[in-house]
Amino acid sequence: MSAHSYESEKYWKANLRLIVGSLIVWAAASYGFAILLRPLLAFIQIGGTDLGFWFAQQGSILTFIVLIFHYAWQMNRLDRKFGLDEE
């Protein structure tokens, strides 16, 4: 296996770990807190409604936006680490 192929494989494995981690966080916020754990979160009030409803309406969207910025930031770091940045 050539050095370039090995580096390419390491880059894509790191990229896939980042993607899978982001999907897990998104699923936990969207499905876990908003649907599956809603009965447990019903007693916590935020903004005049229960926390489970808040996650279903606002929290999952805000989590997704944060994940977009986090993914872009981490990919820029990964690109610099492997010499693939655009600078």
PyMOL commands that place a pseudoatom at each C-alpha (Angstrom):
pseudoatom trace, name=CA, resn=MET, resi=1, chain=A, elem=C, hetatm=0, pos=[0.000, 0.000, 0.000]
pseudoatom trace, name=CA, resn=SER, resi=2, chain=A, elem=C, hetatm=0, pos=[1.472, 3.363, -0.993]
pseudoatom trace, name=CA, resn=ALA, resi=3, chain=A, elem=C, hetatm=0, pos=[1.907, 6.213, 1.480]
pseudoatom trace, name=CA, resn=HIS, resi=4, chain=A, elem=C, hetatm=0, pos=[-0.627, 8.319, -0.442]
pseudoatom trace, name=CA, resn=SER, resi=5, chain=A, elem=C, hetatm=0, pos=[-3.208, 5.547, -0.314]
pseudoatom trace, name=CA, resn=TYR, resi=6, chain=A, elem=C, hetatm=0, pos=[-2.624, 5.085, 3.422]
pseudoatom trace, name=CA, resn=GLU, resi=7, chain=A, elem=C, hetatm=0, pos=[-3.051, 8.818, 4.107]
pseudoatom trace, name=CA, resn=SER, resi=8, chain=A, elem=C, hetatm=0, pos=[-6.164, 8.903, 1.940]
pseudoatom trace, name=CA, resn=GLU, resi=9, chain=A, elem=C, hetatm=0, pos=[-7.634, 5.996, 3.874]
pseudoatom trace, name=CA, resn=LYS, resi=10, chain=A, elem=C, hetatm=0, pos=[-6.853, 7.694, 7.219]
pseudoatom trace, name=CA, resn=TYR, resi=11, chain=A, elem=C, hetatm=0, pos=[-8.483, 10.914, 5.970]
pseudoatom trace, name=CA, resn=TRP, resi=12, chain=A, elem=C, hetatm=0, pos=[-11.713, 9.186, 4.926]
pseudoatom trace, name=CA, resn=LYS, resi=13, chain=A, elem=C, hetatm=0, pos=[-11.893, 7.143, 8.130]
pseudoatom trace, name=CA, resn=ALA, resi=14, chain=A, elem=C, hetatm=0, pos=[-11.599, 10.360, 10.150]
pseudoatom trace, name=CA, resn=ASN, resi=15, chain=A, elem=C, hetatm=0, pos=[-14.225, 11.993, 7.917]
pseudoatom trace, name=CA, resn=LEU, resi=16, chain=A, elem=C, hetatm=0, pos=[-16.631, 9.075, 8.379]
pseudoatom trace, name=CA, resn=ARG, resi=17, chain=A, elem=C, hetatm=0, pos=[-16.112, 9.120, 12.169]
pseudoatom trace, name=CA, resn=LEU, resi=18, chain=A, elem=C, hetatm=0, pos=[-17.050, 12.801, 12.156]
pseudoatom trace, name=CA, resn=ILE, resi=19, chain=A, elem=C, hetatm=0, pos=[-20.138, 12.153, 10.028]
pseudoatom trace, name=CA, resn=VAL, resi=20, chain=A, elem=C, hetatm=0, pos=[-21.304, 9.212, 12.161]
pseudoatom trace, name=CA, resn=GLY, resi=21, chain=A, elem=C, hetatm=0, pos=[-20.737, 11.185, 15.365]
pseudoatom trace, name=CA, resn=SER, resi=22, chain=A, elem=C, hetatm=0, pos=[-22.745, 14.099, 13.965]
pseudoatom trace, name=CA, resn=LEU, resi=23, chain=A, elem=C, hetatm=0, pos=[-25.590, 11.789, 12.950]
pseudoatom trace, name=CA, resn=ILE, resi=24, chain=A, elem=C, hetatm=0, pos=[-25.676, 10.221, 16.412]
pseudoatom trace, name=CA, resn=VAL, resi=25, chain=A, elem=C, hetatm=0, pos=[-25.920, 13.640, 18.087]
pseudoatom trace, name=CA, resn=TRP, resi=26, chain=A, elem=C, hetatm=0, pos=[-28.603, 14.736, 15.618]
pseudoatom trace, name=CA, resn=ALA, resi=27, chain=A, elem=C, hetatm=0, pos=[-30.622, 11.543, 16.137]
pseudoatom trace, name=CA, resn=ALA, resi=28, chain=A, elem=C, hetatm=0, pos=[-30.349, 11.842, 19.919]
pseudoatom trace, name=CA, resn=ALA, resi=29, chain=A, elem=C, hetatm=0, pos=[-31.647, 15.418, 19.824]
pseudoatom trace, name=CA, resn=SER, resi=30, chain=A, elem=C, hetatm=0, pos=[-34.318, 14.855, 17.169]
pseudoatom trace, name=CA, resn=TYR, resi=31, chain=A, elem=C, hetatm=0, pos=[-35.639, 11.421, 18.059]
pseudoatom trace, name=CA, resn=GLY, resi=32, chain=A, elem=C, hetatm=0, pos=[-34.304, 10.745, 21.519]
pseudoatom trace, name=CA, resn=PHE, resi=33, chain=A, elem=C, hetatm=0, pos=[-35.207, 13.939, 23.362]
pseudoatom trace, name=CA, resn=ALA, resi=34, chain=A, elem=C, hetatm=0, pos=[-38.167, 14.969, 21.215]
pseudoatom trace, name=CA, resn=ILE, resi=35, chain=A, elem=C, hetatm=0, pos=[-39.932, 11.609, 20.883]
pseudoatom trace, name=CA, resn=LEU, resi=36, chain=A, elem=C, hetatm=0, pos=[-38.531, 8.765, 22.969]
pseudoatom trace, name=CA, resn=LEU, resi=37, chain=A, elem=C, hetatm=0, pos=[-37.671, 10.703, 26.132]
pseudoatom trace, name=CA, resn=ARG, resi=38, chain=A, elem=C, hetatm=0, pos=[-40.499, 13.222, 25.914]
pseudoatom trace, name=CA, resn=PRO, resi=39, chain=A, elem=C, hetatm=0, pos=[-42.526, 11.666, 28.766]
pseudoatom trace, name=CA, resn=LEU, resi=40, chain=A, elem=C, hetatm=0, pos=[-39.482, 11.939, 31.049]
pseudoatom trace, name=CA, resn=LEU, resi=41, chain=A, elem=C, hetatm=0, pos=[-38.866, 15.543, 29.984]
pseudoatom trace, name=CA, resn=ALA, resi=42, chain=A, elem=C, hetatm=0, pos=[-42.503, 16.639, 30.339]
pseudoatom trace, name=CA, resn=PHE, resi=43, chain=A, elem=C, hetatm=0, pos=[-41.927, 17.884, 33.874]
pseudoatom trace, name=CA, resn=ILE, resi=44, chain=A, elem=C, hetatm=0, pos=[-39.117, 20.265, 32.907]
pseudoatom trace, name=CA, resn=GLN, resi=45, chain=A, elem=C, hetatm=0, pos=[-40.519, 23.591, 31.743]
pseudoatom trace, name=CA, resn=ILE, resi=46, chain=A, elem=C, hetatm=0, pos=[-38.719, 25.849, 29.267]
pseudoatom trace, name=CA, resn=GLY, resi=47, chain=A, elem=C, hetatm=0, pos=[-40.251, 28.833, 27.518]
pseudoatom trace, name=CA, resn=GLY, resi=48, chain=A, elem=C, hetatm=0, pos=[-43.761, 28.001, 28.752]
pseudoatom trace, name=CA, resn=THR, resi=49, chain=A, elem=C, hetatm=0, pos=[-43.766, 24.434, 27.442]
pseudoatom trace, name=CA, resn=ASP, resi=50, chain=A, elem=C, hetatm=0, pos=[-42.206, 21.117, 28.366]
pseudoatom trace, name=CA, resn=LEU, resi=51, chain=A, elem=C, hetatm=0, pos=[-38.623, 20.321, 27.376]
pseudoatom trace, name=CA, resn=GLY, resi=52, chain=A, elem=C, hetatm=0, pos=[-39.600, 17.410, 25.100]
pseudoatom trace, name=CA, resn=PHE, resi=53, chain=A, elem=C, hetatm=0, pos=[-41.871, 19.637, 23.031]
pseudoatom trace, name=CA, resn=TRP, resi=54, chain=A, elem=C, hetatm=0, pos=[-39.194, 22.338, 22.956]
pseudoatom trace, name=CA, resn=PHE, resi=55, chain=A, elem=C, hetatm=0, pos=[-36.671, 19.847, 21.543]
pseudoatom trace, name=CA, resn=ALA, resi=56, chain=A, elem=C, hetatm=0, pos=[-39.180, 18.735, 18.921]
pseudoatom trace, name=CA, resn=GLN, resi=57, chain=A, elem=C, hetatm=0, pos=[-39.861, 22.317, 17.815]
pseudoatom trace, name=CA, resn=GLN, resi=58, chain=A, elem=C, hetatm=0, pos=[-36.638, 24.248, 18.462]
pseudoatom trace, name=CA, resn=GLY, resi=59, chain=A, elem=C, hetatm=0, pos=[-33.934, 22.140, 20.029]
pseudoatom trace, name=CA, resn=SER, resi=60, chain=A, elem=C, hetatm=0, pos=[-33.439, 19.720, 17.169]
pseudoatom trace, name=CA, resn=ILE, resi=61, chain=A, elem=C, hetatm=0, pos=[-33.192, 22.588, 14.671]
pseudoatom trace, name=CA, resn=LEU, resi=62, chain=A, elem=C, hetatm=0, pos=[-30.688, 24.478, 16.831]
pseudoatom trace, name=CA, resn=THR, resi=63, chain=A, elem=C, hetatm=0, pos=[-28.708, 21.287, 17.376]
pseudoatom trace, name=CA, resn=PHE, resi=64, chain=A, elem=C, hetatm=0, pos=[-28.599, 20.715, 13.616]
pseudoatom trace, name=CA, resn=ILE, resi=65, chain=A, elem=C, hetatm=0, pos=[-27.312, 24.263, 12.993]
pseudoatom trace, name=CA, resn=VAL, resi=66, chain=A, elem=C, hetatm=0, pos=[-24.605, 23.821, 15.631]
pseudoatom trace, name=CA, resn=LEU, resi=67, chain=A, elem=C, hetatm=0, pos=[-23.648, 20.493, 14.035]
pseudoatom trace, name=CA, resn=ILE, resi=68, chain=A, elem=C, hetatm=0, pos=[-23.247, 22.162, 10.633]
pseudoatom trace, name=CA, resn=PHE, resi=69, chain=A, elem=C, hetatm=0, pos=[-20.775, 24.692, 12.034]
pseudoatom trace, name=CA, resn=HIS, resi=70, chain=A, elem=C, hetatm=0, pos=[-18.988, 22.026, 14.091]
pseudoatom trace, name=CA, resn=TYR, resi=71, chain=A, elem=C, hetatm=0, pos=[-18.642, 19.771, 11.032]
pseudoatom trace, name=CA, resn=ALA, resi=72, chain=A, elem=C, hetatm=0, pos=[-17.238, 22.617, 8.909]
pseudoatom trace, name=CA, resn=TRP, resi=73, chain=A, elem=C, hetatm=0, pos=[-14.768, 23.575, 11.652]
pseudoatom trace, name=CA, resn=GLN, resi=74, chain=A, elem=C, hetatm=0, pos=[-13.610, 19.970, 12.148]
pseudoatom trace, name=CA, resn=MET, resi=75, chain=A, elem=C, hetatm=0, pos=[-13.318, 19.344, 8.406]
pseudoatom trace, name=CA, resn=ASN, resi=76, chain=A, elem=C, hetatm=0, pos=[-11.142, 22.449, 8.037]
pseudoatom trace, name=CA, resn=ARG, resi=77, chain=A, elem=C, hetatm=0, pos=[-8.878, 21.091, 10.789]
pseudoatom trace, name=CA, resn=LEU, resi=78, chain=A, elem=C, hetatm=0, pos=[-8.823, 17.672, 9.142]
pseudoatom trace, name=CA, resn=ASP, resi=79, chain=A, elem=C, hetatm=0, pos=[-8.020, 19.188, 5.745]
pseudoatom trace, name=CA, resn=ARG, resi=80, chain=A, elem=C, hetatm=0, pos=[-5.119, 21.170, 7.239]
pseudoatom trace, name=CA, resn=LYS, resi=81, chain=A, elem=C, hetatm=0, pos=[-3.823, 18.061, 9.026]
pseudoatom trace, name=CA, resn=PHE, resi=82, chain=A, elem=C, hetatm=0, pos=[-3.702, 16.107, 5.759]
pseudoatom trace, name=CA, resn=GLY, resi=83, chain=A, elem=C, hetatm=0, pos=[-2.516, 19.013, 3.611]
pseudoatom trace, name=CA, resn=LEU, resi=84, chain=A, elem=C, hetatm=0, pos=[-5.768, 19.386, 1.696]
pseudoatom trace, name=CA, resn=ASP, resi=85, chain=A, elem=C, hetatm=0, pos=[-6.703, 22.898, 2.783]
pseudoatom trace, name=CA, resn=GLU, resi=86, chain=A, elem=C, hetatm=0, pos=[-7.473, 25.589, 0.226]
pseudoatom trace, name=CA, resn=GLU, resi=87, chain=A, elem=C, hetatm=0, pos=[-4.994, 28.149, 1.501]
for i in range(1, 87): cmd.bond("trace and resi %d" % i, "trace and resi %d" % (i + 1))
show_as sticks, trace
zoom trace
